[in-house]
Amino acid sequence: MSDVKRNTRKSPTRTTAAAKADAAKRAERLLDFYREMLFIRRFEERAARGYTQALIGGYCHLNLGEEASVVGLISALRPTDYLFTNYREHGYAIARGIDPRRIMAELYGRVDGVSKGWGGSMHMFDLTHRLLGGYGIVGGQVPLATGAALAIDYRGGGDVVMCTMGDGTTNIGAFHESLNIAGLWNLPIVYVIVNNRLGMGTTVEKSSAEPELYKRGAAYRIESARVDGLDPLAVAEAAAHAIEVARAGRPYLLEVVSERLRGHSVVDPAKYRTAEEVASLKDHDPVHALAARLVAEGVSDDVTLAILDQEIMANIEEISAFAEASAFPDVDTLFDYTYATPVPNDSRRLPGQPLFATGAER
Amino acid sequence: MTLMSYRQALHDALRSEMLRDENVLLMGEEIGVFEGSYKITAGLLAEFGEKRVRDTPIAEEGFTGAAIGAAMLGLRPVVEIMTINFSLLALDQIVNHAAKIYGMFGGQAKVPMVIRTPGGGGQQLGATHSQNIELYYAFVPGLKVVAPSTPADAKALLIASIRDDDPVLFLENLALYNTKGEVPNHDTPAVIGKAAVTREGHHLSLIGYSRMAHVAKKVADQLADSDGLDIEVIDLRSLRPLDRETVVESVKKTHAAVIVEDDWLTYGIGAEVAASISDGAFDYLDAPVRRVAMAEVPMPYSKSLESAALPSENDVIQAIYQTLEAIGHRRTKAGPHD
């Protein structure tokens, strides 16, 4: 019925032109997403290599399999909106527009890193791009993000906060306390559960009595939805709606069903996954899926995509060269970031130094 | 100067800072409509409204974390945690987040917030409501921990804490709320990180904080009157940073020290003070450093047991005399406590 009506109102030529413009726009958007997803893919693969080369230390969690979710979510934010995330955040930092050389330098523990080498893989931060932290403690970022939304609301600003977390986080108290507060105080925040169906090796079904995680919003009268995290356009659309709700002054809970192509971290061989599950992973690879879609829909072709990949690979090599050339932080800076307001009697002693000067030193 | 209670001094500091800076807001359980479990925030909801005086759900981790996040964006939240015992529920947010955010991100985000919370036993509240666990926070670099013992310090240190760009754990004490003292009418902040010599003397250094600094001063004044003793009293005021210098300089003068504290002895604040004296004034000591602390038990409910577990004025006096006797000090007069 409505189709008939619409056809009578618009001339056939205008409809065709508009449809063509829409299709072109969509194609361009898909290509942009692909470029960014592939960049994250290659960056993460390089990070994994850097880890085996002992250039990167500590824990290192990669976004492999999560690329479509990352780019879809971040595309819906304004530059002035805030992002809080967890320890699996390299891709988010890239998507927010932070210089990837500084992200790699942080992984390498160098002075040019986004957190000056103090944070590492799990603790990226950049105020200019409003990435207010990767956080290493499961659930730690959720109350913080809620408080950032409180500050926005307190000052009457139009920004929103996006707070991403893994599926395992929905079982921790901080998640529930935060959603309750956001629901009570009408805070402008979008909580995003990136559900890759695994904690480290424990499944959602084994850890969550309500495995359809988005339904937990109902307990706090928070609108919620679930979306396919392997489709960047679907994620972007769902995130845009969630952000619209938040900007209007209500929190939102979005569950993005995503994938984790490798272990929990770079050192995890993921032996707990069955052979069938591992075999099926290639069907759940969002980068491959989008490449196939671009070719099938005639948006691009294999040759063009291969050239793009080469360009990105060359760029990644430059990025790791930059990181490797960057200096380690000077030991003289060890006590620079304990306190923002200098305070008398702050201990600035290295291990083994006496509390009081000995006779010889006096 | 105005004579007022510790409670009133805290209230006045909160009010004047809220009037001075719109970024200051209060958050906590029952602080608004109920006016606070200990009435520190009485009248503030009526004056400033719900936006700035926020009753929170019973969710210490959630609202403390939210205050940290709000501080990261430049607000200056003052959180009330009803008693320090409940701060354990917010431990992750205080220790892993408030204390770390400035350093962990290379100095890019400040956390200008205050957590006000009372410790203290003696109210027959039993094991879970009578603890003095400020040590847990004083242990952590990135936090500042202050513990005023007088109404004047309560006001000046609270003002300083609110204006400070770092997270401050502000330790109050249930037994101090009704104590009275002269308080300056102006709003000059104290310097965080500095101890105060609250009584000068040369016989012995008596060192405490919070309620026990109050007890120490009282005992020293009493012994001056009754026994002609001249005891130097140090109120630590700040537990992190710890002003070791003031303590050590005092002990170099008096050659003896008694440390009094309401927390448990083993690994307590006094242990760190004693270690500082050992490092800084070893050659000056005429007697072992003595500590008077709470008995190492979960606090019992019954009055007889609770009183025995808490350090009393008499426990402090005994420790002073035993230390003085060890260095051959002769009493000028016999005290009533022998």
Interface residues (C-beta under 8 A of the other chain):
Chain A: Y82 F84 G113 S115 K116 G117 W118 G119 H123 F125 D126 L127 L132 G133 Y135 I137 G140 V142 P143 L144 A145 T146 G147 A148 A149 L150 A151 I152 Y154 G173 A174 E177 S178 N180 I181 L184 W185 D336 Y337 T338 Y339 A340 T341 V343 P344 N345 D346 S347 P354 L355 F356
Chain B: L25 K51 R54 T56 P57 A59 E61 G62 F63 T64 G65 A66 A67 I68 G69 A70 A71 M72 L73 G74 L75 P77 D92 Q93 N96 H97 I101 Y102 G103 M104 F105 G106 G107 Q108 A109 K110 V111 P112 P141 G142 K144 D164 D165 D166 V191 I192 G193 K194 S238 P241 L242 D243 R244 E245 V248 A275 S276 D279 G280
